[in-house]
Amino acid sequence: MEGPLIDHDRYPYSIGGAGFGGAPASALAAIKAMGVRIMGTANNMAMDADITGMLETIRMLDEGGIVHAGSGRNLEEARSAQFLGTPKGVVGLVSVWAMDSARRDGATYRIGDTGGHPGLNALHLTMQGVVTAEQMEQLRKIRDSIYARRSEVFAPVASVPANERKDRLQLFSQDFVVGAKPGDLRYRMGPDDLREILRSIRNGKQYSDFMIATGHCHQGNYAFQTHTYDNDVPDFLIEFAHKAIDNGADVFVGHGVHTLRGVEIYKGKPIFYGVNTFVYQYQWSLPQTAGGEMADAEELMLPTGFAGSRVTQPERMESLLTESHFDNGRLTEVRLSPVDLGQDLTRSFSRTGIPMTPQPAMAEHVLEKIQRISKPFGTKIKIENGVGVIRVEAAQP
């Protein structure tokens, strides 16, 4: 659930500083009509209507009977697994947002009579830029020339330690590491967040028959590419997904980057590193805003700019529905069905962003892409009648 749900009869005014009013209350009925019964709410849009909007979303999902995890009145609520009872057993869910360390949307634990700030279940990340050894020396010289002015202030930064590592450096609040390919990006997960999130997954597995871990991730691999158009999987996400399964998750689902990413079968469990978006909602500025010669929809269709790129970038307009088959707890088959949100731009704008069955050519294109980007994980995908099929051999005891 990427974004808030707002009952505009209850809150007829815009809330939050981002200018997004959130989806209307009627969206809840549409979500239920699609058969959604459990969903994650930890993502970068969940706080667009501030704390009020987040709490309103929780209230509406509760009233609608949709189980949700990932946000809460404090970190205990946001980080805890939540559960859905089904005829075949209990399904658990832990929802995580992989968040830049500078963001402050994460909830906090309550300690005594302090803390307990509402927010999201955050996995804080520190980004590291990769540079060559020669570039690192140049950066170090820049740093040293800046530190040479330390005596000009009465409270200078700490001096450089004598045993400083030569392969990493922090400059202008940015971490750098030495690597073979300058411009690559790496990430370090906050150890406290990681430990506690894995504990929640492990605890959730104790109370459920099937445990889902899901992570909202916008991080990309390259400093020279817009992160939302990156099909490669960040290093931390692979590690996090593996650790989630090691701690009891039966499936890991990644999303947020608005592109497709590969599929891996790890220890007999499916990992979907990026399934993209199932529904886009284009209702940002109704009624028509004042000024300009173009209608709002026409501006959204422009090939440049933040808004237009959402509609005209083909990578954003393809998605996957996944279906995993288990036999007595053992994964036997995964089926991948492509979804078309209007990729070829031939639909009317009113139908853009609505998931539909793709034409055979598009289905083939999407599945061939999934084959290619899943190959590094050793995943073999066969294309059968417009569906990608992964058949899983029996795992060794």
MITI-167759 format. One record per residue (C-alpha): residue in three letters; x, y, z. Coordinates in steps of 0.25 Angstrom, whole numbers, padded with zeros to 4 digits, always signed. Example, Ala and Ser with C-alpha at 12.3 -4.5 7.8 and 13.67 -1.06 7.14 Angstrom:
REM MITI-167759
ALA+0049-0018+0031 SER+0055-0004+0029 
This chain:
REM MITI-167759
MET+0000+0000+0000 GLU+0009+0011-0005 GLY+0002+0024+0000 PRO-0008+0028+0010 LEU-0023+0025+0010 ILE-0031+0037+0014 ASP-0046+0039+0017 HIS-0048+0053+0011 ASP-0061+0054+0018 ARG-0054+0053+0031 TYR-0042+0061+0026 PRO-0047+0071+0015 TYR-0034+0078+0015 SER-0020+0074+0010 ILE-0011+0068+0021 GLY+0004+0067+0021 GLY+0014+0075+0015 ALA+0016+0067+0002 GLY+0004+0072-0005 PHE-0002+0058-0007 GLY-0016+0057-0001 GLY-0015+0041-0002 ALA-0025+0032-0008 PRO-0040+0034-0005 ALA-0048+0025+0004 SER-0054+0018-0008 ALA-0041+0012-0011 LEU-0042+0003+0000 ALA-0054-0004-0006 ALA-0046-0005-0019 ILE-0035-0012-0012 LYS-0044-0022-0005 ALA-0051-0025-0018 MET-0038-0029-0024 GLY-0037-0039-0013 VAL-0026-0033-0005 ARG-0026-0038+0010 ILE-0012-0034+0015 MET-0003-0023+0011 GLY+0010-0016+0015 THR+0010-0001+0018 ALA+0025+0002+0020 ASN+0029+0010+0008 ASN+0034+0024+0005 MET+0020+0030+0001 ALA+0013+0025+0014 MET+0016+0038+0022 ASP+0012+0047+0010 ALA+0000+0052+0018 ASP+0008+0052+0031 ILE+0005+0044+0044 THR-0009+0048+0043 GLY-0010+0041+0029 MET-0003+0029+0033 LEU-0012+0027+0045 GLU-0024+0029+0036 THR-0019+0018+0027 ILE-0017+0009+0039 ARG-0031+0012+0043 MET-0037+0010+0030 LEU-0030-0003+0027 ASP-0034-0008+0041 GLU-0049-0005+0038 GLY-0048-0011+0024 GLY-0043-0024+0030 ILE-0030-0024+0023 VAL-0018-0029+0031 HIS-0006-0019+0030 ALA+0009-0018+0035 GLY+0020-0008+0034 SER+0014+0005+0041 GLY+0009+0008+0055 ARG+0008+0017+0066 ASN+0022+0013+0071 LEU+0033+0004+0066 GLU+0027-0008+0074 GLU+0015-0007+0065 ALA+0022-0004+0052 ARG+0032-0015+0053 SER+0023-0026+0059 ALA+0018-0038+0050 GLN+0003-0037+0047 PHE-0005-0049+0044 LEU-0017-0054+0035 GLY-0025-0066+0038 THR-0028-0075+0025 PRO-0034-0089+0024 LYS-0021-0094+0021 GLY-0013-0088+0032 VAL-0008-0075+0038 VAL-0001-0065+0029 GLY+0009-0055+0035 LEU+0015-0043+0030 VAL+0027-0033+0033 SER+0028-0021+0024 VAL+0040-0013+0023 TRP+0045+0000+0017 ALA+0060+0001+0013 MET+0062+0016+0017 ASP+0073+0025+0015 SER+0079+0028+0029 ALA+0076+0043+0027 ARG+0061+0041+0026 ARG+0053+0042+0039 ASP+0040+0035+0036 GLY+0044+0023+0044 ALA+0036+0020+0056 THR+0043+0019+0070 TYR+0042+0009+0081 ARG+0036+0014+0094 ILE+0045+0014+0106 GLY+0038+0017+0119 ASP+0030+0029+0117 THR+0038+0035+0106 GLY+0039+0031+0091 GLY+0029+0023+0083 HIS+0029+0033+0071 PRO+0019+0028+0060 GLY+0025+0024+0047 LEU+0030+0012+0039 ASN+0038+0000+0041 ALA+0051+0005+0035 LEU+0064-0002+0031 HIS+0073+0009+0031 LEU+0084+0009+0020 THR+0097+0016+0018 MET+0101+0018+0004 GLN+0116+0016-0001 GLY+0121+0021-0014 VAL+0131+0012-0021 VAL+0144+0019-0026 THR+0157+0014-0031 ALA+0170+0014-0022 GLU+0175+0026-0029 GLN+0162+0034-0028 MET+0162+0030-0013 GLU+0176+0037-0011 GLN+0170+0050-0018 LEU+0158+0050-0009 ARG+0168+0048+0003 LYS+0176+0060-0001 ILE+0163+0068-0002 ARG+0159+0064+0012 ASP+0173+0067+0018 SER+0173+0081+0012 ILE+0160+0083+0018 TYR+0165+0078+0032 ALA+0177+0087+0031 ARG+0167+0098+0035 ARG+0163+0091+0048 SER+0170+0101+0057 GLU+0161+0112+0052 VAL+0150+0108+0060 PHE+0149+0105+0075 ALA+0142+0091+0074 PRO+0148+0084+0062 VAL+0144+0071+0056 ALA+0152+0059+0062 SER+0166+0057+0056 VAL+0168+0046+0046 PRO+0172+0033+0054 ALA+0186+0028+0052 ASN+0181+0014+0047 GLU+0171+0019+0037 ARG+0167+0009+0026 LYS+0172+0013+0012 ASP+0161+0006+0005 ARG+0150+0015+0011 LEU+0147+0030+0014 GLN+0136+0039+0018 LEU+0136+0053+0011 PHE+0124+0063+0012 SER+0116+0053+0019 GLN+0117+0043+0008 ASP+0124+0029+0009 PHE+0134+0024-0001 VAL+0140+0011-0003 VAL+0151+0006-0013 GLY+0146-0004-0023 ALA+0148-0008-0038 LYS+0136+0000-0044 PRO+0136+0014-0040 GLY+0121+0019-0040 ASP+0116+0006-0034 LEU+0108+0008-0021 ARG+0108-0001-0009 TYR+0100-0001+0004 ARG+0102-0004+0019 MET+0090-0008+0027 GLY+0088-0002+0041 PRO+0092-0014+0050 ASP+0082-0011+0061 ASP+0070-0010+0050 LEU+0075-0023+0043 ARG+0076-0030+0056 GLU+0062-0026+0061 ILE+0055-0028+0048 LEU+0060-0042+0047 ARG+0056-0045+0061 SER+0042-0040+0057 ILE+0042-0050+0045 ARG+0047-0061+0054 ASN+0036-0058+0064 GLY+0025-0057+0053 LYS+0029-0071+0048 GLN+0027-0077+0062 TYR+0012-0072+0061 SER+0009-0075+0046 ASP+0009-0086+0036 PHE+0014-0077+0025 MET+0023-0065+0027 ILE+0024-0054+0017 ALA+0035-0043+0018 THR+0034-0031+0009 GLY+0044-0020+0006 HIS+0041-0006-0001 CYS+0054-0002-0007 HIS+0058+0010-0016 GLN+0073+0008-0016 GLY+0080+0006-0029 ASN+0094+0001-0032 TYR+0100+0012-0040 ALA+0102+0027-0037 PHE+0101+0030-0052 GLN+0087+0024-0054 THR+0073+0029-0048 HIS+0071+0019-0037 THR+0056+0016-0041 TYR+0060+0010-0055 ASP+0070+0000-0050 ASN+0068-0015-0052 ASP+0080-0020-0044 VAL+0078-0024-0030 PRO+0086-0016-0019 ASP+0096-0023-0011 PHE+0089-0021+0003 LEU+0075-0026-0003 ILE+0081-0040-0006 GLU+0087-0041+0007 PHE+0075-0036+0014 ALA+0066-0046+0006 HIS+0075-0058+0009 LYS+0075-0054+0024 ALA+0060-0053+0024 ILE+0058-0067+0019 ASP+0069-0072+0028 ASN+0061-0066+0040 GLY+0048-0073+0036 ALA+0042-0065+0024 ASP+0035-0075+0014 VAL+0035-0064+0003 PHE+0042-0050+0001 VAL+0036-0040-0008 GLY+0043-0027-0012 HIS+0036-0015-0018 GLY+0038+0000-0019 VAL+0048+0003-0030 HIS+0037+0002-0040 THR+0044-0007-0049 LEU+0045-0022-0050 ARG+0056-0029-0043 GLY+0061-0044-0043 VAL+0055-0056-0037 GLU+0063-0066-0028 ILE+0060-0079-0021 TYR+0068-0079-0009 LYS+0068-0091+0000 GLY+0055-0096-0006 LYS+0048-0082-0004 PRO+0044-0072-0014 ILE+0051-0058-0014 PHE+0044-0048-0024 TYR+0054-0036-0023 GLY+0045-0026-0031 VAL+0031-0029-0036 ASN+0028-0014-0039 THR+0015-0007-0037 PHE+0001-0014-0039 VAL-0007-0001-0040 TYR-0003+0013-0043 GLN-0013+0024-0039 TYR-0013+0037-0047 GLN-0021+0047-0039 TRP-0011+0056-0034 SER-0018+0070-0037 LEU-0032+0069-0039 PRO-0039+0078-0041 GLN-0031+0085-0052 THR-0020+0094-0046 ALA-0019+0108-0050 GLY-0009+0113-0060 GLY-0003+0107-0073 GLU-0008+0103-0086 MET-0007+0088-0084 ALA-0017+0079-0077 ASP-0011+0072-0065 ALA-0012+0059-0073 GLU-0005+0065-0084 GLU+0006+0069-0075 LEU+0007+0055-0069 MET+0009+0049-0083 LEU+0021+0058-0086 PRO+0034+0049-0088 THR+0042+0058-0078 GLY+0041+0062-0064 PHE+0037+0055-0051 ALA+0022+0053-0054 GLY+0023+0050-0069 SER+0034+0040-0067 ARG+0024+0031-0059 VAL+0015+0030-0071 THR+0025+0030-0083 GLN+0036+0021-0077 PRO+0033+0007-0082 GLU+0040+0000-0070 ARG+0030+0006-0060 MET+0018+0001-0068 GLU+0021-0014-0067 SER+0018-0023-0055 LEU+0018-0037-0050 LEU+0007-0046-0043 THR+0014-0057-0036 GLU+0008-0071-0032 SER+0016-0080-0023 HIS+0011-0095-0021 PHE+0015-0103-0009 ASP+0013-0117-0006 ASN+0013-0121+0009 GLY+0022-0108+0011 ARG+0032-0111+0000 LEU+0032-0101-0012 THR+0029-0109-0025 GLU+0026-0098-0035 VAL+0026-0083-0037 ARG+0018-0076-0048 LEU+0020-0062-0053 SER+0009-0055-0061 PRO+0013-0042-0068 VAL+0004-0030-0065 ASP+0002-0018-0075 LEU-0001-0004-0069 GLY-0001+0003-0082 GLN+0013+0001-0087 ASP+0011+0004-0102 LEU+0004+0017-0099 THR-0008+0013-0108 ARG-0018+0013-0097 SER-0027+0025-0094 PHE-0021+0032-0082 SER-0033+0028-0073 ARG-0028+0014-0074 THR-0014+0016-0072 GLY-0008+0010-0060 ILE-0019+0000-0059 PRO-0014-0015-0059 MET-0018-0023-0071 THR-0014-0035-0078 PRO-0003-0032-0088 GLN-0003-0035-0103 PRO+0006-0047-0106 ALA+0018-0039-0111 MET+0018-0031-0099 ALA+0017-0043-0090 GLU+0028-0050-0097 HIS+0037-0037-0096 VAL+0035-0037-0081 LEU+0037-0051-0078 GLU+0050-0051-0087 LYS+0055-0040-0078 ILE+0051-0047-0065 GLN+0059-0059-0071 ARG+0071-0051-0074 ILE+0072-0043-0060 SER+0069-0056-0052 LYS+0080-0064-0059 PRO+0091-0059-0050 PHE+0083-0065-0038 GLY+0084-0079-0045 THR+0069-0078-0047 LYS+0063-0085-0060 ILE+0050-0080-0065 LYS+0042-0086-0076 ILE+0032-0078-0084 GLU+0019-0086-0086 ASN+0007-0080-0092 GLY+0010-0066-0088 VAL+0014-0070-0074 GLY+0028-0072-0068 VAL+0029-0085-0060 ILE+0040-0089-0050 ARG+0040-0104-0046 VAL+0047-0106-0033 GLU+0054-0119-0031 ALA+0053-0126-0018 ALA+0063-0120-0008 GLN+0073-0129-0001 PRO+0070-0133+0014 
